[in-house]
């Protein structure tokens, strides 16, 4: 529960693209948030069950979405996000890339598996 997503993504490379207030939890950004930005949400939270006592670790499956007005910038941000996840040892995969119908923003979506100590 409560994977350290923002801490992992707050690298100089990511922040250089989105700025200090460009990473949002709960899967949504404020309506007035200019692109580019990153949103994330926990999709599943599974405890590591053990016979010797209560679980000490969790496996959180997190969806991370990057948004940008220009396709090239969405790819640059996706590369920075993936590098941040890789550097932290977080298993990740790109799920899809698309252009949103309503906002016309380019979106690249990741699945990231955070294995971490319970907080």
N, C-alpha and C positions, 0 to 999 in steps of 0.2 A: 504494500500500500504506500502511496506517495513516492513514486520513483523520482529520482533527482534530475528530471528532464531539463528544467531551466538551467540548472547548474552546468550540466553537460553541454547544452547548446550555447551557453554564453561565452563562446570563444571569440578572440579578436576577429577572426575571419567572418563569423556569422554576424557579429555586432557591427562590423564595418559596412555590412549590406543593409541590415534592418534597423540599426540604431539601438540605443539603450532601452527603448520601450516597444520593441518590435517582436517580442516573444510572448504569446498568450496561451494560458491554459483553458481548459473546459471546451476546447475545440472551436472557439469563436473569438474573433477580435471585435473591438468596438466598431460601430458603423462608420465612425469618422477616422478610423485608422488608415493612413495612406499605405499603399503597397510600395515596396515589398514588406512582407511580414511572415511570421511562422506561428501556427497554432498547433496545439497538441491536446490529446485526451487519452485517458486510460480506457482501454477496450476490455481488458480482462486482468484480474488480479488473483493469482493462485499462490497459496502458501506452499512452502516446501515442507511437507508433512514428514515427521520422523517418529519413530517408536519411543525414543528416549525422553520425549517431552514436547512442549509447545514448539511450533515452528519458529525458527530464528530468522529465516530469509523468505523473501517473496519473489515471484516472477511476475512482473507487470508487462503486459503487452500494451504498447502505446502506439497510437496513430499520430504521426507528425505530418502536417501539411504545410508546404511552402507556397506562397502566393506572390505573384509579380505581374505588373502590367505588360512587361516585355518578355517574350519567351526566353531570350538569351539570359536575362537576369534571373528568371526562375531556375534555369539550369545552373547558373553560377551559385545561387543560394542553395540549391539542392546538393551540389558538390561540397559546399562548406558545411552543411548540416551532416552529410554522410562522413566527412572527415572528422568532425567533432564526435560523432557516434563511434567511429572506428577507433579514434584515439582513446576513448573511454572504455573500450572493450565491449561495446554494446552491439549485439547481433542485430543486423538490420537488413531490410530489403525494400526496394522500390516497388510499390504496389501498382501505381498507374500514374499517367500524366495526361492532363486534359485541359481544355479551356472551358471555364465556367460560362454557362449560357447567360445567366443574369448579370453578372459583374464584368464579364469579358476578361477576367484575370486568368493568367496561366497558373495551373496548380499541379504540383508534384507531391504525391503522397507516399509516405514511408510506413512500414511496420518496424517497430524497434522493441526488442525484448530486454528489459532491464532486470537483472538479477541483483538484488540488494538486500542488505540487512534491514530488518523491520525497524521502524523508527518509533 
